[in-house]
Amino acid sequence: MGIYSRRIYYWQDCILMEAVLFSSYFPSIQYISKFFIYSNIYIDIFENYQRQTYRNRCEIMTANGKANLIVPVIKSYRQYVKDTKIDYSTDWQKNHYMALVSAYKNSAFFDFYIDSFNFVFKNKEKFLFDLNHKILENCFKILGIKPKFEYSKDFINQKDIINLRELISPRSKLVDKNFALKEYYQVFNEKHGFTPNLSIIDLLFNEGNQASLIIKEAVK
């Protein structure tokens, strides 16, 4: 763990620190916002895979309300995230694609961005980590940012670095003091009202090239 000891950088009178996150499927806006804050982020792929987290799921807004898109995985006892394999016994790729079409076909930027995510629905990545990595890199490209991040070479002890893993969780009751997302246009605003902190794809499909600015404004 020595190479992951907490380090602090000084840049134009600001203190920039390192943090650790998990690998995430179509990450939430809150998750992406951390790449706007920290000087470097480690994504821990040597942690044990945890069910019912954002590691293999994302949240979108549909006509019927908030819904989860879940990537099925082949379960084994105490497996590392890096070793977690995707289960293709069901056609989850088609289901996810059709769910996105149904939810966002009327959004302003759906047609502009959906093709850039075709690899999610057409390719068959063996490992969940590889799929999540390609999604994250593609999101950064669309957002026009080049944050510094790297994947861990061992499990990262949360005592040695700023740990964001428990903060960003479907079950988390922790308050994120560095994130305050303002309302933006969503397809089903009139029916359901504004729903904060969905997957980054909700922001991209609805706001397009304004997404980076909206995230920057959400960062405290």
Residue frames relative to the residue before (quaternion, step in Angstrom):
aa qw qx qy qz dx dy dz
M 1.0000 0.0000 0.0000 0.0000 0.00 0.00 0.00
G 0.4376 0.7479 -0.4397 0.2362 3.60 1.17 -0.26
I 0.6879 0.4930 -0.3025 0.4385 3.60 0.92 -0.83
Y 0.6942 0.4498 -0.2845 0.4846 3.57 1.23 -0.20
S 0.3038 0.7497 -0.5321 0.2500 3.60 1.13 0.44
R 0.6048 -0.6018 0.3846 0.3524 3.54 -1.07 0.75
R 0.0572 -0.7896 0.6110 -0.0006 3.54 -0.94 0.97
I 0.1927 -0.7774 0.5919 0.0909 3.57 -1.10 0.74
Y 0.1544 -0.7844 0.5978 0.0593 3.55 -0.94 0.97
Y 0.2423 -0.7534 0.5914 0.1546 3.57 -1.12 0.68
W 0.0839 0.7947 -0.5908 0.1110 3.55 -0.74 1.06
Q 0.8320 -0.1534 0.0562 0.5302 3.57 -0.50 1.22
D 0.7170 -0.4768 0.2280 0.4545 3.55 0.84 1.13
C 0.5956 0.5257 -0.3878 0.4674 3.62 1.19 0.35
I 0.3296 -0.7117 0.5783 0.2244 3.57 -1.10 0.64
L 0.0807 -0.8028 0.5908 0.0003 3.55 -0.60 1.18
M 0.1004 -0.8366 0.5385 -0.0036 3.56 -0.68 1.10
E 0.4894 -0.6386 0.5123 0.3004 3.49 -1.35 0.28
A 0.0693 -0.7900 0.6087 0.0231 3.55 -1.21 0.55
V 0.3192 -0.7338 0.5652 0.2004 3.54 -1.30 0.25
L 0.0763 -0.7714 0.6316 0.0150 3.53 -1.10 0.90
F 0.4685 -0.6244 0.5329 0.3265 3.53 -1.36 0.02
S 0.5648 -0.5481 0.4759 0.3925 3.56 -1.30 0.18
S 0.0727 -0.8448 0.5293 -0.0300 3.59 -0.75 1.05
Y 0.3976 -0.6983 0.5510 0.2251 3.55 -1.14 0.79
F 0.8078 -0.1440 0.0390 0.5703 3.60 -0.62 1.14
P 0.1594 -0.8681 0.4598 0.0978 3.60 0.61 1.17
S 0.5675 -0.5805 0.4662 0.3516 3.51 -1.28 0.44
I 0.6433 -0.5057 0.3992 0.4137 3.55 -1.28 0.30
Q 0.6099 0.5524 -0.3399 0.4554 3.58 1.04 -0.75
Y 0.6371 0.5282 -0.3131 0.4659 3.59 0.96 -0.87
I 0.6830 0.4829 -0.2857 0.4677 3.58 0.81 -1.00
S 0.6134 0.5829 -0.3548 0.3977 3.60 1.01 -0.74
K 0.6007 0.5874 -0.3664 0.4000 3.60 1.11 -0.58
F 0.6209 0.5361 -0.3405 0.4595 3.58 1.17 -0.48
F 0.6152 0.5122 -0.3386 0.4945 3.57 1.33 -0.17
I 0.7011 0.4891 -0.2510 0.4540 3.59 1.24 -0.39
Y 0.8024 0.3466 -0.1509 0.4617 3.54 0.69 -1.16
S 0.5585 -0.6347 0.4321 0.3139 3.53 -1.09 0.78
N 0.7850 -0.0499 0.0352 0.6165 3.56 1.14 -0.60
I 0.1283 -0.7840 0.6041 0.0621 3.55 -1.03 0.80
Y 0.2346 -0.7293 0.6270 0.1413 3.51 -1.06 0.90
I 0.1905 -0.7429 0.6296 0.1242 3.55 -0.95 0.88
D 0.2867 -0.8071 0.4989 0.1321 3.54 -0.42 1.28
I 0.0466 -0.8105 0.5838 -0.0027 3.57 -0.55 1.16
F 0.6131 0.5198 -0.3527 0.4791 3.57 1.32 0.20
E 0.4571 0.6335 -0.4824 0.3962 3.57 1.21 0.33
N 0.5638 -0.5795 0.4493 0.3801 3.58 -1.20 0.39
Y 0.5184 -0.6458 0.4619 0.3176 3.56 -0.94 0.87
Q 0.1403 -0.7950 0.5879 0.0511 3.56 -0.95 0.93
R 0.3968 -0.7236 0.5202 0.2200 3.54 -0.90 0.96
Q 0.8248 0.2522 -0.1902 0.4689 3.55 -1.35 0.34
T 0.5442 0.5519 -0.4303 0.4627 3.55 0.96 0.98
Y 0.6617 -0.5067 0.3745 0.4064 3.56 -1.32 0.00
R 0.4087 0.7154 -0.4794 0.3021 3.59 1.20 0.12
N 0.8147 0.1248 -0.0595 0.5631 3.59 1.05 -0.71
R 0.7317 0.3650 -0.2448 0.5209 3.58 1.14 0.43
C 0.1036 -0.7605 0.6342 0.0936 3.52 -1.31 0.34
E 0.3698 -0.7196 0.5472 0.2143 3.55 -1.29 0.35
I 0.0317 -0.7808 0.6239 -0.0057 3.55 -0.92 0.96
M 0.4102 -0.6816 0.5390 0.2768 3.57 -1.30 0.21
T 0.0915 -0.7979 0.5957 0.0070 3.54 -0.81 1.08
A 0.7115 -0.4260 0.3271 0.4530 3.57 -1.30 0.02
N 0.7205 0.4201 -0.2331 0.5001 3.57 1.20 -0.57
G 0.7024 -0.4289 0.2648 0.5026 3.56 1.27 0.13
K 0.7509 -0.3751 0.2790 0.4665 3.54 -1.31 -0.20
A 0.0275 -0.8056 0.5912 -0.0282 3.56 -0.98 0.92
N 0.3799 -0.7096 0.5509 0.2207 3.54 -1.22 0.61
L 0.1648 -0.7114 0.6702 0.1326 3.52 -1.16 0.72
I 0.0710 -0.8365 0.5426 -0.0289 3.57 -0.47 1.23
V 0.2802 -0.7300 0.6016 0.1633 3.54 -0.91 0.98
P 0.3226 -0.7554 0.5284 0.2147 3.64 -0.54 1.05
V 0.1323 -0.7956 0.5886 0.0550 3.55 -1.00 0.82
I 0.4921 -0.6186 0.5207 0.3226 3.53 -1.28 0.45
K 0.2598 -0.8198 0.4974 0.1139 3.53 -0.38 1.25
S 0.0834 0.7478 -0.6577 0.0355 3.50 -1.17 0.74
Y 0.6332 -0.5779 0.3638 0.3644 3.55 -1.17 0.51
R 0.8696 -0.0816 0.0221 0.4864 3.55 -0.88 1.06
Q 0.2567 0.7709 -0.5382 0.2241 3.54 0.62 1.12
Y 0.5129 -0.6206 0.4921 0.3310 3.55 -1.15 0.62
V 0.6209 -0.5275 0.4251 0.3944 3.55 -1.23 0.46
K 0.6579 0.5362 -0.3163 0.4238 3.58 0.91 -0.88
D 0.7235 0.4232 -0.2284 0.4953 3.59 1.20 -0.51
T 0.4877 0.6801 -0.4248 0.3451 3.59 1.28 -0.01
K 0.2113 -0.8089 0.5435 0.0749 3.55 -0.61 1.19
I 0.4628 -0.6695 0.5138 0.2714 3.54 -1.17 0.71
D 0.3287 -0.7374 0.5644 0.1721 3.56 -1.05 0.87
Y 0.1110 -0.8179 0.5637 0.0292 3.59 -0.61 1.14
S 0.3338 0.7617 -0.4953 0.2512 3.60 1.16 0.48
T 0.7185 0.2533 -0.2082 0.6134 3.57 1.31 -0.25
D 0.5022 -0.6618 0.4660 0.3044 3.58 -1.16 0.52
W 0.0018 -0.8452 0.5335 -0.0325 3.55 0.65 1.14
Q 0.5906 0.5831 -0.3768 0.4113 3.60 1.08 -0.62
K 0.6602 0.4849 -0.3008 0.4884 3.58 0.93 -0.87
N 0.6505 0.5268 -0.3158 0.4468 3.58 0.96 -0.86
H 0.6617 0.4942 -0.3080 0.4723 3.58 0.96 -0.82
Y 0.6478 0.5182 -0.3204 0.4572 3.57 0.94 -0.85
M 0.6812 0.4826 -0.2919 0.4667 3.59 0.86 -0.93
A 0.6196 0.5389 -0.3398 0.4586 3.59 1.08 -0.67
L 0.6626 0.4943 -0.3002 0.4759 3.57 1.01 -0.82
V 0.6223 0.5287 -0.3371 0.4685 3.59 1.01 -0.78
S 0.6782 0.4985 -0.2910 0.4547 3.57 0.86 -0.98
A 0.7195 0.4661 -0.2497 0.4502 3.57 0.95 -0.91
Y 0.8468 0.2356 -0.0548 0.4736 3.57 0.88 -0.95
K 0.3690 0.7576 -0.4848 0.2342 3.62 1.18 0.10
N 0.7178 0.4177 -0.2454 0.5000 3.58 1.15 -0.56
S 0.4777 0.6509 -0.4580 0.3719 3.59 1.22 0.15
A 0.6606 -0.5781 0.3248 0.3520 3.54 -1.16 0.68
F 0.8173 0.2733 -0.1108 0.4950 3.60 0.97 -0.80
F 0.3189 0.7712 -0.5026 0.2256 3.60 1.20 0.27
D 0.6986 0.4697 -0.2785 0.4623 3.58 0.76 -1.02
F 0.6414 0.5521 -0.3206 0.4255 3.56 1.11 -0.66
Y 0.8067 0.3234 -0.1342 0.4761 3.58 1.01 -0.84
I 0.5491 0.6678 -0.4097 0.2909 3.61 1.02 -0.61
D 0.6464 0.5400 -0.3378 0.4200 3.60 0.95 -0.77
S 0.6243 0.5513 -0.3495 0.4291 3.60 1.10 -0.56
F 0.7011 0.4081 -0.2635 0.5219 3.57 1.30 -0.20
N 0.3116 0.7856 -0.4891 0.2157 3.59 1.22 0.28
F 0.5829 0.6020 -0.3748 0.3967 3.59 1.09 -0.64
V 0.5916 0.5799 -0.3640 0.4257 3.59 1.15 -0.58
F 0.7761 0.3797 -0.1651 0.4756 3.54 0.97 -0.92
K 0.7302 0.4188 -0.2311 0.4878 3.59 1.23 -0.33
N 0.7104 0.4146 -0.2577 0.5070 3.58 0.99 -0.79
K 0.2788 -0.7524 0.5723 0.1695 3.55 -1.19 0.47
E 0.1393 -0.7950 0.5890 0.0405 3.53 0.05 1.30
K 0.4724 -0.6904 0.4726 0.2772 3.56 -0.96 0.84
F 0.8021 0.2493 -0.0986 0.5337 3.55 0.90 -1.01
L 0.5663 -0.6088 0.4469 0.3301 3.56 -1.08 0.80
F 0.6211 0.5655 -0.3361 0.4261 3.57 0.97 -0.84
D 0.6657 0.5034 -0.3098 0.4554 3.60 0.93 -0.85
L 0.6356 0.5174 -0.3221 0.4738 3.57 1.00 -0.79
N 0.6740 0.5007 -0.2945 0.4563 3.58 0.86 -0.97
H 0.6278 0.5446 -0.3330 0.4455 3.58 1.03 -0.80
K 0.6837 0.4824 -0.2948 0.4613 3.59 0.84 -0.92
I 0.6202 0.5267 -0.3393 0.4720 3.59 1.06 -0.70
L 0.6660 0.5122 -0.3044 0.4488 3.58 0.88 -0.96
E 0.6582 0.5035 -0.3066 0.4683 3.58 0.89 -0.91
N 0.6603 0.5056 -0.3088 0.4615 3.58 0.98 -0.80
C 0.6257 0.5283 -0.3335 0.4671 3.58 1.05 -0.73
F 0.6421 0.5146 -0.3239 0.4670 3.58 0.96 -0.83
K 0.6401 0.5266 -0.3252 0.4553 3.57 0.98 -0.83
I 0.6688 0.4918 -0.2970 0.4717 3.59 0.91 -0.89
L 0.6941 0.4731 -0.2690 0.4712 3.57 0.98 -0.86
G 0.4032 -0.7424 0.4528 0.2852 3.56 1.25 -0.31
I 0.5585 0.5785 -0.4056 0.4346 3.57 1.06 0.74
K 0.1690 -0.7675 0.6104 0.0994 3.55 -1.25 0.51
P 0.0044 -0.8421 0.5391 -0.0144 3.58 0.47 1.15
K 0.4624 -0.6547 0.5167 0.3009 3.54 -1.23 0.43
F 0.2329 0.7479 -0.5993 0.1651 3.56 -0.76 1.05
E 0.0501 -0.7862 0.6152 0.0305 3.54 -1.27 0.40
Y 0.4683 -0.6687 0.5036 0.2828 3.53 -1.25 0.44
S 0.5439 -0.6571 0.4233 0.3054 3.54 -0.99 0.87
K 0.3387 -0.7181 0.5746 0.1984 3.52 -1.28 0.51
D 0.7539 0.1022 -0.0850 0.6434 3.54 1.38 0.09
F 0.6440 -0.4851 0.3862 0.4482 3.58 -1.24 0.12
I 0.2882 -0.7652 0.5550 0.1528 3.57 -0.94 0.90
N 0.3388 -0.7517 0.5372 0.1778 3.55 -0.58 1.18
Q 0.4588 -0.7275 0.4385 0.2606 3.57 -0.67 1.08
K 0.5723 0.5895 -0.3932 0.4127 3.61 1.17 -0.20
D 0.7218 0.4752 -0.2363 0.4442 3.55 1.16 -0.52
I 0.7839 0.1752 -0.0763 0.5908 3.59 1.25 -0.12
I 0.5958 -0.5520 0.4201 0.4047 3.59 -1.16 0.41
N 0.1888 -0.8192 0.5386 0.0556 3.54 -0.53 1.23
L 0.1087 -0.8174 0.5652 0.0251 3.58 -0.60 1.17
R 0.4316 0.7504 -0.4313 0.2542 3.58 1.28 -0.06
E 0.7150 0.4280 -0.2626 0.4864 3.59 0.92 -0.82
L 0.5884 0.5890 -0.3597 0.4212 3.58 1.18 -0.54
I 0.7623 0.2991 -0.1571 0.5520 3.58 0.98 -0.89
S 0.3644 0.7115 -0.4955 0.3399 3.52 0.09 1.35
P 0.5657 -0.6029 0.4257 0.3678 3.64 -1.02 0.64
R 0.7408 0.3976 -0.2164 0.4963 3.58 1.13 -0.61
S 0.4522 0.7266 -0.4357 0.2786 3.58 1.25 -0.09
K 0.1662 -0.7650 0.6161 0.0875 3.54 -1.07 0.86
L 0.4347 0.7006 -0.4490 0.3444 3.54 1.32 0.22
V 0.3893 -0.7059 0.5466 0.2266 3.57 -1.13 0.69
D 0.2635 -0.7560 0.5812 0.1456 3.56 -0.80 1.03
K 0.2454 -0.8182 0.5077 0.1126 3.55 -0.24 1.28
N 0.6950 0.4605 -0.2678 0.4829 3.58 1.27 -0.23
F 0.7248 0.3754 -0.2276 0.5309 3.57 1.24 0.27
A 0.1426 0.7662 -0.6110 0.1389 3.55 -0.73 1.14
L 0.1349 -0.8409 0.5229 0.0353 3.55 0.03 1.32
K 0.3107 -0.7383 0.5705 0.1815 3.55 -0.85 1.02
E 0.6176 -0.5559 0.4012 0.3854 3.56 -1.21 0.45
Y 0.0273 -0.7552 0.6546 0.0227 3.52 -1.15 0.73
Y 0.6610 -0.5185 0.3489 0.4154 3.57 -1.20 0.30
Q 0.0077 -0.7619 0.6476 -0.0075 3.54 -1.06 0.91
V 0.6445 -0.5769 0.3429 0.3664 3.56 -1.03 0.83
F 0.7999 0.2888 -0.1336 0.5089 3.58 0.90 -0.92
N 0.1638 0.8256 -0.5196 0.1469 3.58 1.13 0.67
E 0.6982 0.4931 -0.2850 0.4337 3.56 0.79 -1.01
K 0.6991 0.4683 -0.2645 0.4711 3.56 1.08 -0.70
H 0.8305 0.2109 -0.0691 0.5109 3.58 0.85 -0.97
G 0.4551 -0.6455 0.4800 0.3820 3.57 1.19 -0.33
F 0.6590 -0.5072 0.3627 0.4206 3.56 -1.27 0.12
T 0.1446 -0.7715 0.6167 0.0603 3.55 -0.99 0.96
P 0.2677 -0.8133 0.4954 0.1463 3.61 -0.39 1.18
N 0.8741 0.2089 -0.1140 0.4234 3.49 -1.41 0.35
L 0.2344 0.7329 -0.5873 0.2511 3.53 0.72 1.10
S 0.7357 -0.3480 0.2949 0.5006 3.57 -1.24 -0.30
I 0.6290 -0.5416 0.4069 0.3814 3.55 -1.19 0.56
I 0.6043 0.5734 -0.3736 0.4080 3.61 1.07 -0.55
D 0.5670 0.5702 -0.3876 0.4508 3.60 1.17 -0.47
L 0.6791 0.4782 -0.2801 0.4813 3.57 0.93 -0.89
L 0.6617 0.5100 -0.3132 0.4517 3.59 0.93 -0.85
F 0.6972 0.4758 -0.2834 0.4552 3.59 0.82 -0.95
N 0.7307 0.4356 -0.2429 0.4661 3.59 1.02 -0.72
E 0.8230 0.2569 -0.0998 0.4968 3.60 0.97 -0.82
G 0.3274 -0.8002 0.4671 0.1852 3.59 1.24 -0.11
N 0.8568 -0.1175 0.0911 0.4937 3.56 -0.90 -0.96
Q 0.5603 0.5723 -0.4004 0.4452 3.60 1.25 0.12
A 0.4421 0.7409 -0.4307 0.2646 3.58 1.27 -0.27
S 0.6603 0.5113 -0.3185 0.4484 3.60 0.86 -0.91
L 0.6500 0.5150 -0.3146 0.4618 3.59 0.95 -0.86
I 0.6479 0.5203 -0.3174 0.4569 3.58 0.96 -0.86
I 0.6542 0.4971 -0.3157 0.4746 3.58 1.00 -0.79
K 0.6358 0.5296 -0.3291 0.4550 3.58 0.95 -0.85
E 0.6727 0.4932 -0.2920 0.4679 3.58 0.99 -0.80
A 0.6436 0.5276 -0.3160 0.4556 3.58 1.22 -0.48
V 0.6192 0.5573 -0.3302 0.4438 3.56 1.24 -0.44
K 0.2432 -0.7805 0.5632 0.1203 3.55 -0.81 1.03
